[in-house]
């Protein structure tokens, strides 16, 4: 069984995560588990989880919201959940398992994580018995409630809630939790720093887990980075402008807020205002790849070859994949 799984891992690695070392991937692959439970009607619910300590697995609390009896499984082996330490607001639950013979992963941190960093998600998307990998990059990082929520393009679907997100060294940096609707979805993961705090919480034996997560709040009560997501994806520039300006009143030095305002201004045909907002975003965050991309497009349209070339070099350093898209966009295949 393990030999077959190792072959599957190598195939998925070649397809999804070229920058992720095979040894690191194999090291963490067998620490990913399927979280299952029966609901009150006898139906089966499921999600994913990862071993983070001796006899301890972390997953999303919403996976256990309709569950009256829960267990984890890997291949043919199953282990009942003895107790849970729950943080419903952050949507993270620590499951305590008796005599779990699986090794915990190494815990990383999000403090030194940058945009464009390679990441890999491993989870049971669509309830697949074997974990599936999805490679991608960090697209945005949002400071929120003592942690850094990560948005990536490492795709996951139903069944992968609670699945781990790893950096290129195989360290756990976040837990995949929710995404926006649609094909061009944003994928969000909760920071490992919140996972570390779960051990301080009291354990409970009763299921289901109750309580609403912050990302499930009414739209106007969600964090601003969530409120801007759908207007941006749907090209609703008027609404995006309104929310971005509200955001800036609360956080005037937030580069993400300035970038979103710039996107709205550009969408509304106010290019000079947009350029100024993008410049502010890059002054606050010199490695803001999205803002640099748009500034490079403006520079190219104005015939500023030197600035276009410099931005191409910077993007290559930050996010090589985005740099290729940028060069194609501005029409410089080799040298800008």
C-alpha positions in Angstrom: 0.0 0.0 0.0 2.7 2.5 1.0 4.7 1.7 -2.2 1.6 2.5 -4.3 1.0 5.7 -2.4 4.6 6.8 -2.9 4.2 6.3 -6.7 1.0 8.4 -6.6 2.8 11.1 -4.6 5.6 11.4 -7.2 3.1 11.6 -10.1 1.1 14.3 -8.3 4.3 16.1 -7.3 5.5 16.3 -10.9 2.1 17.7 -12.0 1.3 20.1 -9.2 4.4 21.3 -7.2 7.7 21.2 -9.0 9.4 23.4 -6.4 8.3 21.2 -3.6 11.0 18.7 -2.6 9.8 15.1 -3.0 11.4 14.0 0.3 9.5 16.8 2.1 6.2 15.9 0.4 6.6 12.2 1.4 7.5 13.2 4.9 4.2 15.0 5.5 1.9 12.9 3.2 1.3 10.2 5.8 0.4 12.7 8.5 -2.8 13.8 6.6 -6.0 12.1 7.6 -9.7 11.9 6.7 -12.0 13.3 9.4 -15.4 11.5 9.4 -18.6 11.6 11.4 -22.2 10.6 11.5 -24.9 13.3 11.6 -28.2 13.0 13.5 -29.8 11.4 10.5 -27.2 8.7 10.1 -25.5 10.5 7.1 -21.8 10.7 6.7 -19.9 14.0 6.8 -16.2 14.3 6.1 -13.3 16.7 5.9 -9.5 16.6 6.2 -7.0 16.9 9.1 -3.3 16.8 9.9 -1.4 15.4 12.8 0.2 18.3 14.7 1.3 16.5 17.9 1.3 13.2 19.7 -2.3 11.9 19.5 -3.5 15.3 18.2 -5.1 16.2 14.8 -6.3 19.7 13.7 -9.2 20.3 11.4 -11.9 22.9 10.8 -14.7 23.1 13.4 -17.3 23.4 10.7 -16.4 19.8 9.6 -17.9 18.7 13.0 -20.9 21.0 13.0 -23.5 18.3 12.2 -21.6 15.4 13.7 -22.7 13.4 16.8 -19.8 10.9 16.6 -16.5 11.5 14.9 -13.3 9.6 14.0 -10.3 9.9 11.8 -9.0 7.4 9.3 -6.1 6.7 7.0 -6.4 3.8 4.5 -8.2 1.0 6.4 -7.3 2.3 9.9 -9.8 4.3 12.0 -9.4 6.0 15.3 -12.2 7.5 17.4 -12.0 11.1 18.6 -11.8 11.1 22.4 -12.2 14.9 23.0 -12.0 18.2 21.2 -10.4 21.6 22.0 -12.5 24.0 19.9 -12.1 27.6 18.7 -15.3 28.0 16.6 -14.6 31.7 15.8 -11.3 30.9 14.0 -12.9 27.6 12.8 -10.1 25.4 14.2 -10.6 22.3 16.3 -7.9 20.1 17.9 -8.9 16.5 18.0 -7.5 14.3 20.8 -7.0 10.6 19.7 -6.0 7.7 21.9 -2.8 6.0 20.8 -2.6 7.5 17.3 0.4 5.9 15.5 1.1 8.7 13.1 3.9 11.2 13.2 3.2 14.9 13.7 4.3 17.4 11.0 6.7 20.2 11.8 5.0 23.5 12.6 6.2 26.6 10.7 5.1 30.2 11.0 3.6 32.8 8.8 5.6 35.8 10.0 8.4 35.4 7.4 6.1 34.3 4.6 6.0 36.4 1.4 3.9 36.7 -1.6 4.8 34.4 -4.4 6.1 31.7 -1.9 5.6 28.2 -3.1 3.0 26.2 -1.1 1.4 22.8 -1.3 -2.0 21.7 -0.1 -2.7 18.1 0.7 -6.3 17.0 1.5 -9.1 14.7 0.7 -10.9 16.8 -1.9 -14.3 15.4 -2.8 -13.9 12.7 -0.1 -11.1 10.9 -2.0 -9.7 8.0 0.1 -6.2 9.0 -0.8 -5.0 12.6 -0.2 -4.6 14.8 -3.2 -2.0 17.5 -3.7 -2.4 21.0 -5.1 0.6 23.3 -5.7 0.4 27.0 -5.8 1.8 30.3 -4.5 0.9 32.7 -1.8 -1.2 35.5 -3.4 -2.0 37.7 -0.4 -1.4 37.8 3.3 -3.9 39.5 5.6 -3.1 40.4 9.2 -6.1 39.5 11.3 -6.7 38.8 15.0 -3.1 38.1 15.9 -2.4 35.9 12.8 -1.8 36.1 9.1 -4.6 34.7 7.0 -3.2 33.3 3.7 -4.8 33.5 0.3 -3.3 31.1 -2.2 -4.1 29.7 -5.6 -3.6 26.1 -4.4 -7.0 24.8 -5.1 -9.1 22.7 -2.8 -12.7 21.6 -2.8 -15.4 19.9 -0.7 -13.8 17.4 1.6 -10.5 19.3 1.9 -11.8 21.6 4.7 -9.2 21.3 7.5 -6.5 20.1 5.2 -2.9 21.3 5.7 -1.0 24.0 3.7 2.8 23.5 3.7 5.7 25.7 2.7 8.4 24.3 0.4 10.3 22.9 3.3 7.3 20.7 4.4 6.4 22.9 7.4 2.8 23.4 8.3 1.9 27.1 7.8 -1.9 27.1 7.7 -5.1 25.1 7.5 -7.3 25.4 4.4 -10.7 26.6 5.4 -12.9 28.4 2.9 -13.0 29.8 -0.6 -15.1 32.3 -2.6 -17.6 30.8 -5.1 -17.0 30.5 -8.8 -14.2 29.2 -11.1 -11.9 32.1 -10.3 -12.1 31.4 -6.6 -9.9 32.8 -3.8 -8.6 30.1 -1.4 -8.1 31.0 2.2 -6.1 29.3 5.0 -6.0 29.9 8.7 -2.6 30.6 10.2 -0.6 28.0 12.1 -0.2 30.5 15.0 -3.9 29.9 15.8 -3.3 26.2 15.7 -0.6 26.5 18.4 -3.1 28.4 20.6 -5.6 25.5 20.6 -3.7 23.6 23.3 -4.6 26.3 25.8 -8.4 25.7 25.4 -10.5 23.3 27.6 -11.3 19.9 26.1 -14.9 18.8 25.5 -16.4 15.5 24.6 -19.8 16.5 23.4 -20.6 16.9 19.7 -21.6 18.6 17.5 -19.4 21.7 17.6 -21.5 24.9 17.7 -20.7 28.5 17.0 -20.2 30.6 13.9 -16.8 31.3 12.3 -15.7 34.9 11.5 -15.8 34.2 7.8 -19.5 33.2 8.1 -20.6 36.5 9.6 -23.0 38.8 7.7 -21.2 40.5 4.8 -20.9 43.9 6.5 -19.4 42.2 9.6 -16.7 40.3 7.8 -13.1 41.5 7.6 -12.5 44.1 4.9 -10.3 41.7 2.9 -13.3 39.4 2.6 -15.8 42.2 1.7 -13.6 43.2 -1.2 -13.2 39.7 -2.7 -16.5 39.3 -4.5 -16.7 42.9 -5.9 -13.2 42.5 -7.2 -13.9 39.1 -8.8 -17.2 40.3 -10.2 -15.7 43.6 -11.5 -18.1 45.6 -9.4 -15.8 48.6 -9.3 -18.3 51.0 -7.6 -18.8 48.7 -4.7 -15.1 47.8 -4.5 -14.3 51.6 -4.3 -16.8 52.1 -1.5 -15.5 49.2 0.6 -11.8 50.1 0.0 -12.4 53.6 1.2 -14.1 52.3 4.3 -11.2 50.0 4.8 -8.6 52.8 4.5 -10.5 54.9 7.1 -9.8 52.1 9.6 -6.4 51.0 8.3 -4.8 53.9 6.3 -1.5 52.1 6.0 -2.8 48.8 4.7 -1.2 48.1 1.3 -4.0 45.6 0.4 -6.6 48.3 0.9 -4.7 50.7 -1.3 -4.3 48.0 -4.0 -8.1 47.3 -3.9 -8.8 51.0 -4.2 -6.4 51.2 -7.2 -8.2 48.2 -8.8 -11.5 50.0 -8.4 -10.2 53.3 -9.8 -8.6 51.6 -12.8 -11.8 49.7 -13.5 -13.7 53.0 -13.4 -11.3 54.5 -15.9 -9.5 56.7 -13.4 -6.0 55.6 -14.4 -4.0 58.4 -12.7 -5.8 57.9 -9.4 -5.2 54.2 -9.8 -1.5 54.6 -10.4 -1.2 56.8 -7.3 -3.0 54.1 -5.2 -0.8 51.4 -6.6 2.3 53.5 -5.8 1.1 53.9 -2.2 0.6 50.2 -1.9 4.2 49.5 -3.1 5.6 52.1 -0.7 3.9 50.3 2.1 4.9 46.9 0.7 7.7 47.1 -1.8 7.0 43.4 -2.7 3.3 43.8 -3.5 3.4 41.9 -6.7 -0.2 42.7 -7.8 0.4 46.5 -7.5 3.7 46.2 -9.2 2.1 44.3 -12.1 -0.4 47.1 -12.7 2.2 49.8 -12.4 4.3 47.9 -15.0 1.3 47.8 -17.3 0.9 51.6 -17.0 4.6 52.1 -17.5 4.5 50.0 -20.7 1.6 51.9 -22.1 3.5 55.2 -21.4 6.6 53.8 -23.2 8.7 53.8 -20.1 10.9 51.0 -21.0 13.3 51.4 -18.0 10.5 51.2 -15.4 8.8 48.3 -17.2 12.1 46.4 -17.3 12.8 47.0 -13.5 9.3 45.9 -12.6 9.8 42.7 -14.7 13.0 42.0 -12.8 11.3 42.6 -9.4 8.4 40.4 -10.3 10.7 37.6 -11.4 12.3 37.8 -7.9 9.0 37.8 -6.1 6.7 35.6 -8.2 8.3 34.0 -11.3 4.9 32.8 -12.5 3.4 36.2 -12.4 6.5 37.6 -14.1 5.8 35.4 -17.1 2.2 36.6 -17.3 3.4 40.2 -17.0 5.9 39.9 -19.8 3.2 38.3 -22.0 0.8 41.1 -21.1 3.2 43.9 -22.0 4.5 42.1 -25.0 8.1 41.5 -24.0 8.9 37.8 -24.2 12.6 38.1 -23.2 13.7 41.6 -22.3 11.5 44.5 -21.4 
